[in-house]
Amino acid sequence: MNTPRLVMDLDRVGAAYRAMRAAMPDVAVHYAMKCNPHPRVVEHLKGLGCGFEIASANELEQLLTIGVPAAGILFSNPVKPETHIAKAHAAGVLRFAFDSTDELDKLVRAAPGASVYVRLAVPDLHSEVPSEGKFGVDLGTAAQLLLAARDRGLDPHGVTFHVGSQMLHPRAWAQPLEMVGELMDKLAAEDVRLSLVDLGGGFPVRYTSDPPPLAEYAAVINAGLAALRYPVQAVIEPGRALVAEAGTLVATVIGVADRMGKRWVHLDVGAFNGFMESLETGNQLRFPVDCEATQASSVQTRSAAGGSSTRRPRVNLTGPTCDSQDTILFDVELSRDLATGDRVHLGSAGAYTTVYASSFNGFEPPLVDIQENGERQ
């Protein structure tokens, strides 16, 4: 088998989706396409009844090709090329996010009569993969933008926010929902009633330790929605939570070296052709790692989470390029006997791996295999 290769298990994707629907049955799920748009993953989620969220016209085109109704798609990128807005509107997309007067101008021109929802800025809530700061406005500005949208012929449809990716604090949604309530109060004085509250993504998955139970997140969200002054359509936009644990990245050791007291294990996948989130998080996102032997060495299959009868040394897992930043993990417990040709399996790799990957230095992104009903396809 050629590597690097991402193996996606559709059964696990389905299980994650069903768990989220069961925890929050009154909240619609719209998969964030940016996370992993592999056609088989997207088609599987469509078959389960999942909705979708897009950030570009290209993502929209993929959904339209497989028969996803445009009217149900959320275009949640707050700043969009005007040509993308026009294409989406012409295709039948009805709902667009925004957070500035400039974006409002584009929507008036390219999507007249559209329903718009404003992006709120939320406090730094300390997610494992911080993603806030680029988008969002304060409450006063949010109200002004929605009123301006109304006055210019658009439908002031709703509000959205994002607490940050891989959020390990279930109460992170409590304060933003309180802010939504304050926004509702401000708009009520102007006879504007919101229809949509989009709670974004950020739901976590297991890497090397279990996140809090999904039920704890659901309890906070359900309570926050119930406290609003009137009922709304509530949606979430999970990405990582639906696909990360379904993916295993299989890599091959291309070399090992001892340098200044550290053992470096070089793989055919690294930060630039699969694990960009390693750089985004300062190598703090700890992917679970297993190793297996080929004929190159006598290594036995072992898990980095434990289970070996002997204490294993720590190694650094690095990528194939000549860039020193191209490292996935430091101080990983793996056999020191790993040799060129051995295989390493990195778990929880179904999110933000292939989509971020480039061909830097000529090393290609991972191939993708699909597994369903226990069989590789």
C-alpha positions in Angstrom: 0.0 0.0 0.0 1.4 3.4 -1.0 1.5 6.0 1.7 0.7 8.5 3.1 -2.9 7.4 3.0 -5.9 8.6 4.9 -8.5 5.8 5.7 -11.9 7.2 6.4 -14.5 5.0 8.1 -18.0 6.1 7.0 -19.6 4.0 9.8 -17.9 6.2 12.4 -18.9 9.3 10.5 -22.5 8.1 10.7 -22.2 7.3 14.4 -20.9 10.7 15.2 -23.8 12.4 13.3 -26.4 10.3 15.0 -24.9 11.0 18.4 -25.1 14.7 17.8 -28.7 14.5 16.6 -29.7 12.5 19.6 -28.1 14.9 22.0 -29.7 18.0 20.4 -32.8 16.8 18.5 -34.2 20.3 18.1 -31.0 21.7 16.6 -30.3 21.2 12.9 -26.8 19.9 11.9 -25.1 21.6 9.0 -21.7 20.0 8.2 -18.9 22.4 7.7 -17.6 21.5 4.2 -14.1 23.0 4.8 -13.2 20.2 7.3 -13.2 17.3 4.9 -15.1 17.6 1.6 -14.3 14.1 0.2 -17.2 13.2 -2.0 -17.9 9.9 -0.3 -18.0 11.6 3.1 -20.3 14.3 1.9 -22.6 11.9 0.1 -22.8 9.7 3.2 -23.8 12.7 5.4 -26.4 13.8 2.8 -27.9 10.3 2.9 -28.2 10.6 6.7 -30.2 13.9 6.3 -27.4 16.2 7.3 -27.4 19.8 6.2 -24.4 21.7 4.9 -22.5 25.0 5.5 -20.2 26.4 2.8 -17.5 29.1 2.5 -17.1 29.3 -1.3 -18.8 28.8 -4.6 -16.7 25.8 -5.2 -18.0 24.0 -2.1 -21.5 25.0 -3.3 -20.9 23.4 -6.7 -19.9 20.1 -5.1 -23.2 20.0 -3.1 -25.4 21.0 -6.1 -23.7 18.2 -8.1 -25.0 15.5 -5.7 -28.5 17.0 -5.4 -28.3 19.0 -2.2 -31.1 21.7 -2.3 -29.5 25.1 -2.5 -32.2 26.7 -0.3 -31.1 24.7 2.8 -27.4 25.5 2.5 -25.9 28.1 4.8 -23.2 30.4 3.3 -21.4 31.2 6.6 -18.2 32.8 5.5 -18.6 36.4 6.7 -16.5 37.9 3.9 -17.0 36.5 0.4 -16.0 37.3 -3.1 -18.9 39.1 -4.7 -18.9 36.7 -7.7 -19.4 33.8 -5.2 -22.3 35.6 -3.6 -23.9 36.1 -7.1 -23.4 32.5 -8.1 -24.9 31.2 -4.8 -27.9 33.6 -5.0 -28.5 32.5 -8.7 -28.4 28.9 -7.6 -31.0 29.4 -4.9 -29.0 29.9 -1.7 -31.1 32.1 0.6 -29.0 32.7 3.7 -25.7 34.5 4.0 -23.5 35.5 6.9 -21.9 39.0 7.2 -20.2 41.3 9.7 -19.4 44.5 8.0 -21.0 47.3 5.9 -18.8 46.4 3.0 -20.2 42.9 3.0 -23.7 44.3 3.3 -23.1 46.4 0.2 -22.0 43.3 -1.7 -25.1 41.3 -0.6 -27.4 44.1 -1.6 -25.9 44.2 -5.1 -25.4 40.4 -5.7 -28.2 38.8 -3.6 -31.1 41.2 -3.4 -33.8 40.1 -1.0 -31.5 37.5 0.7 -31.8 36.5 4.3 -28.7 37.6 6.3 -27.3 36.7 9.7 -24.7 38.7 11.5 -21.5 37.2 13.0 -21.0 38.1 16.7 -17.6 38.4 18.3 -17.3 36.3 21.4 -14.7 36.5 24.2 -11.6 34.4 24.1 -13.0 31.1 25.5 -9.7 29.1 25.3 -10.3 26.5 22.7 -7.6 24.0 21.9 -7.4 25.3 18.3 -8.2 29.0 18.6 -10.0 30.4 15.6 -11.6 33.7 16.8 -10.4 37.3 16.3 -10.7 37.5 12.5 -14.5 37.8 12.4 -17.3 39.2 14.4 -18.7 42.4 15.8 -20.0 43.7 19.2 -23.6 43.7 20.1 -24.2 47.3 19.2 -22.7 47.0 15.8 -24.5 43.7 15.2 -27.9 45.4 15.8 -26.9 48.3 13.5 -25.9 46.0 10.7 -29.2 44.0 10.9 -31.2 47.2 10.9 -29.3 48.5 7.9 -29.9 45.2 6.1 -33.6 45.6 6.7 -33.6 49.2 5.5 -31.8 48.1 2.3 -34.3 45.4 1.3 -32.6 42.3 2.9 -34.2 40.0 5.5 -32.5 40.5 9.0 -32.7 36.7 9.5 -30.4 35.9 12.4 -27.1 35.8 14.3 -24.2 33.4 14.4 -21.0 33.0 16.5 -18.1 30.5 16.9 -16.5 29.6 20.2 -13.3 28.2 18.7 -12.3 24.8 17.4 -11.8 21.7 19.7 -13.6 23.5 22.6 -13.2 21.5 25.8 -15.4 23.7 28.0 -19.1 22.9 27.5 -20.1 26.2 29.1 -18.4 28.1 26.3 -21.7 28.4 24.6 -23.5 30.0 27.6 -22.2 33.6 27.4 -22.6 33.9 23.6 -26.2 32.7 23.9 -26.7 35.4 26.6 -25.4 37.9 24.1 -27.9 36.6 21.5 -30.6 37.3 24.0 -29.3 40.9 24.5 -29.3 41.3 20.7 -32.9 40.1 20.5 -33.8 42.7 23.1 -32.1 45.5 21.2 -33.9 44.5 18.0 -37.3 44.1 19.6 -37.5 47.8 20.1 -37.2 48.2 16.3 -39.8 45.5 15.6 -37.2 43.1 14.2 -37.6 39.4 15.2 -34.8 37.0 14.5 -35.5 33.6 12.9 -32.1 31.9 13.1 -29.4 31.3 15.7 -26.4 29.6 14.3 -24.2 28.3 17.1 -21.2 27.4 14.9 -18.9 24.5 15.4 -16.2 23.8 17.9 -17.4 20.5 19.3 -14.4 18.4 20.3 -13.2 14.9 19.6 -10.8 12.5 21.3 -7.1 12.8 20.6 -5.1 11.3 23.5 -7.8 12.0 26.1 -11.6 12.0 26.2 -13.3 15.4 25.9 -16.3 16.1 28.1 -19.5 14.1 27.2 -21.6 15.5 24.4 -24.5 15.6 26.8 -22.8 18.3 28.8 -22.6 20.5 25.7 -26.2 19.8 24.8 -27.4 20.7 28.3 -25.7 24.1 28.1 -26.9 24.8 24.6 -30.5 23.6 25.2 -30.7 25.7 28.3 -29.4 28.8 26.6 -31.8 28.4 23.7 -34.7 27.9 26.1 -33.8 31.2 27.9 -34.2 33.3 24.7 -37.2 35.6 24.6 -38.8 33.7 21.8 -38.2 30.4 19.9 -35.8 30.4 16.9 -34.5 27.9 14.4 -31.2 26.7 15.9 -28.4 25.2 13.9 -24.8 24.0 14.5 -22.0 23.7 12.1 -19.8 20.8 13.2 -16.9 19.7 11.1 -14.2 18.0 13.3 -16.8 16.4 15.5 -18.3 14.4 12.6 -15.2 13.3 10.8 -12.0 13.5 12.8 -12.2 10.2 14.7 -13.3 8.4 11.5 -9.9 9.1 9.9 -6.6 7.2 10.4 -3.5 8.5 8.6 -1.1 5.7 7.6 2.5 6.8 7.0 5.8 5.1 6.3 9.1 5.8 8.1 11.5 7.1 5.5 14.4 7.6 7.9 15.6 7.7 11.6 18.3 9.7 13.1 19.8 10.5 16.6 20.6 14.2 17.0 21.7 15.8 20.3 20.2 13.1 22.4 16.9 12.9 20.5 15.6 10.2 18.2 14.0 11.7 15.1 11.6 9.5 13.1 11.0 10.9 9.6 7.7 10.1 8.0 6.4 10.5 4.4 3.7 12.8 5.9 4.3 16.0 7.9 2.9 19.3 8.8 2.9 20.6 5.2 1.3 17.6 3.4 -1.3 16.6 6.0 -0.8 17.8 9.6 -0.9 21.6 9.3 -2.8 21.8 12.6 0.4 20.7 14.2 1.9 24.1 13.3 -1.4 25.9 14.1 -1.3 24.6 17.7 2.4 24.8 18.3 2.5 21.0 18.2 0.0 20.8 21.2 -2.7 18.9 19.3 -1.7 15.4 20.3 -2.7 12.9 17.6 -2.8 9.3 18.9 0.0 7.2 17.4 0.5 3.5 16.8 3.4 1.8 15.0 3.7 -1.5 13.2 6.6 -3.3 11.7 7.2 -4.4 8.1 10.1 -6.7 7.2 12.4 -3.8 7.9 12.5 -4.4 11.7 11.2 -6.5 14.6 8.9 -3.7 16.0 5.6 -5.0 17.5 2.4 -3.1 17.1 2.1 -0.8 20.1 -0.1 2.1 21.1 1.2 5.5 22.2 -1.6 5.5 24.8 0.0 2.6 26.7 -0.3 -1.2 26.9 3.3 -2.2 26.4 5.0 -4.2 29.1 8.2 -2.2 28.7 8.8 1.5 29.0 9.3 3.0 25.6 11.5 6.0 24.9 10.2 9.2 23.4 10.8 10.2 19.8 10.0 13.2 17.6 7.8 12.5 14.6 8.7 14.8 11.7 7.8 15.1 8.1 9.6 14.5 4.8 10.5 18.1 3.7 13.7 20.0 4.2 11.8 22.6 6.4 12.7 22.4 10.1 9.1 23.4 11.1 7.8 20.3 9.3 7.2 18.3 12.5 4.0 16.7 13.7 4.7 15.7 17.4 7.6 16.0 19.9 8.2 13.5 22.6 5.9 10.6 21.4 6.2 7.2 23.1 7.1 4.8 20.3 9.6 2.0 19.9 13.1 3.2 19.5 13.5 0.2 17.1 11.4 1.9 14.4 13.3 1.6 11.1 12.9 2.8 7.5 10.0 1.0 6.0 7.9 0.6 9.2 4.4 2.0 9.3 3.0 4.6 11.7 -0.7 5.2 12.2 -1.9 8.6 13.3 -5.5 8.6 14.6 -8.2 11.3 14.8 -6.9 12.5 11.4 -10.1 12.8 9.5 -10.4 16.6 9.9 -8.3 19.3 8.3 -5.6 17.0 7.0 -6.1 16.5 3.3 -7.8 19.9 2.9 -4.8 21.8 4.3 -2.2 19.6 2.6 0.1 21.1 -0.1 2.7 19.6 -2.4 5.5 21.6 -0.8 9.0 20.3 -1.7 7.3 17.9 -4.1 5.8 15.7 -1.4 2.2 14.9 -2.3 -0.9 15.1 0.0 -2.3 11.8 1.3 -4.3 9.5 -0.8 -7.8 8.7 0.6 -9.4 5.3 1.1 -13.0 4.8 2.2 -14.1 2.1 4.6 -17.7 1.1 5.2 -19.2 -1.9 6.9 -15.8 -3.0 8.0 -14.5 -3.2 4.4 -12.0 -1.0 2.5 -13.4 0.2 -0.8 
